[in-house]
Amino acid sequence: MMKRLAILLFIFVCTGLPVTTVAENASVEIAEATLNRLINEVGILSDGGVAQPFSVTELPALFEECIHVGFLGCGKLPLNVDGFGIEGIPLVVCRQRGGGVAVLPVGDPVPWQWWISDMSVDVKNGSMSFTATVTTRVGNDWKTVTRSVGAAVRFDSAANRLKLDISDFKVPLTLGGSNSQLDVAPVDVAKYYGVTLPIIPQTFAVRLPDGNTRNVTGKVTSATPSYSTDTLKVSFDVSF
């Protein structure tokens, strides 16, 4: 689908342009509904695994190799803390990224999984936003986060492609309260749904009066987006 859209996009940009100069303000309009169909072609993404929770109250969350060293034998805990047993607290020694070591309390391994759903783009007059819902399950703890962030379309001239640039949208996997977290990367929604459309330079064979042909290559050199209600418009400069 992306390849078909890219070919159509280039045809829209180049149709009718003179072949001897740089054509300014060639443009294509893309309906919000079309953008949403493209986003939903990516589909509902998910991942899962097993990890150990750790406390992030006082110690940084980024560690390298960790070694289990035993238990903190404090008898029965007064409360059943999420991810931890009630007979003692398991401990690990971890090498911190950048140097140093730290002793961490860890919980029993717990299964985790996440899903991204209900993705949509909303184009308004002067702006565009991206919305999605992230559902996480850590052990028996379920959480749902729905968030809207800014979005924009940008042209990468080095790679000859348009990119949907979504603002920072990361959801961490936590267990119970905010003090217990997994050593698993946050769900990076912007990374997964920042789709790109290639705009490949095209070569056309132009028939000359003497019967010969001349090959003319068109290439997009820059692009400027503008946003109006339900419509994205991208204006291009095209060189030949």
Secondary structure as the mmCIF struct_conf table of DSSP 4:
data_model
#
loop_
_struct_conf.conf_type_id
_struct_conf.id
_struct_conf.beg_label_comp_id
_struct_conf.beg_label_asym_id
_struct_conf.beg_label_seq_id
_struct_conf.end_label_comp_id
_struct_conf.end_label_asym_id
_struct_conf.end_label_seq_id
HELX_RH_AL_P HELX_RH_AL_P1 MET A 2 CYS A 14
TURN_TY1_P TURN_TY1_P1 THR A 15 GLY A 16
BEND BEND1 VAL A 19 THR A 21
HELX_LH_PP_P HELX_LH_PP_P1 VAL A 22 VAL A 22
STRN STRN1 ALA A 23 ALA A 31
HELX_RH_AL_P HELX_RH_AL_P2 GLU A 32 VAL A 42
STRN STRN2 LEU A 45 ALA A 51
STRN STRN3 PRO A 53 SER A 55
BEND BEND2 THR A 57 LEU A 59
BEND BEND3 ALA A 61 ALA A 61
STRN STRN4 PHE A 63 LEU A 72
BEND BEND4 LYS A 76 LYS A 76
BEND BEND5 PRO A 78 LEU A 79
TURN_TY1_P TURN_TY1_P2 ASP A 82 GLY A 83
BEND BEND6 ILE A 86 GLU A 87
STRN STRN5 ILE A 89 GLN A 96
TURN_TY1_P TURN_TY1_P3 ARG A 97 GLY A 98
BEND BEND7 GLY A 99 GLY A 99
STRN STRN6 VAL A 101 PRO A 105
STRN STRN7 VAL A 106 VAL A 106
STRN STRN8 VAL A 110 LYS A 124
TURN_TY1_P TURN_TY1_P4 ASN A 125 GLY A 126
STRN STRN9 SER A 127 VAL A 138
TURN_TY1_P TURN_TY1_P5 GLY A 139 ASN A 140
STRN STRN10 ASP A 141 ASP A 156
TURN_TY1_P TURN_TY1_P6 SER A 157 ASN A 160
STRN STRN11 ARG A 161 ILE A 166
HELX_LH_PP_P HELX_LH_PP_P2 SER A 167 ASP A 168
STRN STRN12 LYS A 170 VAL A 171
STRN STRN13 THR A 174 THR A 174
BEND BEND8 GLY A 176 GLY A 177
TURN_TY1_P TURN_TY1_P7 SER A 178 ASN A 179
STRN STRN14 SER A 180 LEU A 182
BEND BEND9 ASP A 183 VAL A 184
STRN STRN15 VAL A 187 ASP A 188
HELX_RH_AL_P HELX_RH_AL_P3 VAL A 189 TYR A 193
STRN STRN16 THR A 196 PRO A 198
STRN STRN17 GLN A 202 ARG A 207
HELX_LH_PP_P HELX_LH_PP_P3 LEU A 208 LEU A 208
TURN_TY1_P TURN_TY1_P8 PRO A 209 ASP A 210
BEND BEND10 GLY A 211 GLY A 211
STRN STRN18 THR A 213 SER A 228
TURN_TY1_P TURN_TY1_P9 THR A 229 ASP A 230
STRN STRN19 THR A 231 SER A 239
#
